[in-house]
C-alpha cells in the first residue's frame, strides 16, 4: 500500500482542478478562456471646425465595420456627414449630401451584413422639408436622392431599417396640409420605389419607427391621436405589401406615446412605449409573435414617472428594454429583460447619484450580451456612461469619456455578433459641438 503524503494530496487536487477546467464553455468555443473586452479611449471622429456637429447615429456590421452619420453646420446651413470605421480605425469624415437649397438634419443610418448602408434625413428645399437618402455600396457613398415627392406638406422624422439582403425600408411622418400621416418607401437593393401612406386613420400620426427581419419583412409603429388621446399603432410589411394599420394598446387612461420597435430574425417583434395612467407615465410593451400582436402590458412597477424606453432584441426572441425613471429626486436608468416568454422585474442599472441619468440606448448580440449607454450629470456637466449585461447580470456603470471641456449629449450604441461595440455622441469643446466615439472590444 502506497504511503499517504501531503505531496500526494496536492497532486490529486491539481489533477481534479485541471480536469474540471478542461470542460467546454458554452460562451467560448473549445473551452477557450472568456474574451475580456474593455472600453478604449474616446476619440474625435470629425474635424470640421466651421460649425457645430450634432445628433450622431451609428450602425455596425458583423465584421466590426461601422458607419456614423450626423448633421454639421458649415456657417450657413446644416449638412449631412459620415465617417466609416474599417474595423481598426476611423476614416476621414465626408459630406454625403450636396443640396444647398436648405439645411439637412437629423440623419438615421442602417447597415447590412455585407457592409452596405443607407442614411436618411430630412432636408429643407426653401419651402418645406422633404425626405432624402444616400446609399453606401461598401466602398463609397452614392448621390443623395429624394425618396418622397408629395408636396402637400413637410415630411419629417425619417427612420430606416435594413435587411441582410440589402433591402431597406424608410418611414416618416408627412403633412397632407391638414394632418400628419405615416409614409414609407422601400429600397430593393438598387433603387427606391414609390412612397406610399401606410395608415389611414383620422388623427395626427407621429413618431414612426421601423424594424426588419432576415426575410425582408418589416414592422412600423407610431403614435396617433384619436381626438381624445394618443394611442400606439402598427403596420406589417409582409415582404411585398403593407397590411392594414392596427391599434396595439387599449388602455385609455392616458396618452401612449413615442414607441420603439425591434425585430428578431424570425419575424417576431417587440414594441415599447411610455403611457400615462392619469398620474404618471409607465413603460409598456407588446409582442408580435410573427402572426399577430398580443396584449400590451406594463413592464415596470416603480412609483416615479418612467419615460423614453428603448428596446433591443436578439435572434432567439429575447429582448432588453431600458428607460429613464424618476425616484422623486433624480432620474435613473432602469432595465428589464424578456426571456422569450415573459418579462422579468425592472432593475436599476446605474447607481451614480450625483445627478440625473437620462436618454439611455441599448444594443444586444446573438449571445444575449448587451450594452446600455446614457447621459449622466455629475453636478457640473453631462457625461457618457455605459453598463454591460453578460447574458445573466448587469455589471457596474462606468464613465466612457473623460473630456471635461463641455457637456455630452445623445449617446448612441451599436454592437456586432462578437460582442464588439461602438458608442458615438456629440460633445462641446467650449466653442462648438464635435462628434466623438469610443470602442468596446
KARAPE-V591158 format. One line per field, one symbol per residue. ss: DSSP state (a for helix, b for strand, c for the rest). phi: phi as a letter, one per 30 degrees, with the letter a starting at -180 (. if undefined). burial: I if it has 24 or more other ideal C-beta (glycine too) atoms within 12 Angstrom, else O. A space follows every 50 residues. Layout:
# KARAPE-V591158
ss=???
phi=???
burial=???
This chain:
# KARAPE-V591158
ss=cccccaaaaaaaaaaaaaaaacccbccbaaacccccccbcccbbcccccc ccbbbbbbbbcccccbbbbbbbbccccbbbbbbbbccccbcccbbccccc cccbbbbbbbbcccccbbbbbbbbccccbbbbbbbbccccbcccbbcccc ccccbbbbbbbbcccccbbbbbbbbccccbbbbbbbbccccbcccbbccc ccccbbbbbbbbcccccbbbbbbbbccccbbbbbbbbccccbcccbbccc cccccbbbbbbbbcccccbbbbbbbbccccbbbbbbbbccccbcccbbcc cccccbbbbbbbbcccccbbbbbbbbccccbbbbbbbbccccbcccbbcc ccccccbbbbbbbbcccccbbbbbbbbccccbbbbbbbbccccbcccbbc cccccccbbbbbbbbcccccbbbbbbbbccccbbbbbbbbc
phi=.dddbdddddddddddddddddddcecbdiiddedccbddcdbdcbbccd adcbhdbbbbcedjdabcbacbdcjbacbcbbbccdjbbddcdbdcbbdc dadcbhdbbbbcedjdabcbacbdcjbadbcbbbccdjbbddcebdcbbc cdadcbhdbbbbcedjdabcbacbdcjbbccccbbccdjbbddcdbdcbb dccecbhdbbbbcdcidbbcbacbdcjbacbcbbbccdjbbddcdbdcbb dcdadcbhdbbbbcddjdbbcbacbdcjbbcbcbbbccdjbaddcdbdcb bdccdcbhdbbbbcedjdbbcbacbdcjcbcbcbbbccdjbbddcebdcb bccdadcahdbbbbcddjdbbcbacbdcjbbcccbbbcccjbbddcebdc bbccdadcbhdbbbbcddjdbbcbacbdcjbbcbcbbbcca
burial=OOOOOOOOOOOOOOOOOOOOOOOOOOOOOOOOOOOOOOIOOIIIIIOIOO OIIIIIIIIIIOOIIIIIIIIIIOOOIIIIIIIIIOOOOIIOIIIIIOIO OOIIIIIIIIIIIOIIIIIIIIIIOOOOIIIIIIIIOOOOIIOIIIIIOI OOOIIIIIIIIIIIOIIIIIIIIIIOOOOIIIIIIIIOOOOIIOIIIIIO IOIIIIIIIIIIIIOIIIIIIIIIOOOOOIIIIIIIIOOOOIIOIIIIIO IOOOIIIIIIIIIIIOIIIIIIIIIIOOOIIIIIIIIIOOOOIIOIIIII OIOIIIIIIIIIIIIOIIIIIIIIIIOOOIIIIIIIIIOOOOIIOIIIII OIOOOIIIIIIIIIIIIIIIIIIIIIIOOOIIIIIIIIIOIOOIIOIIII IOIOOOIIIIIIIIIIOOIIIIIIIIIIOOOIIIIIIIIII
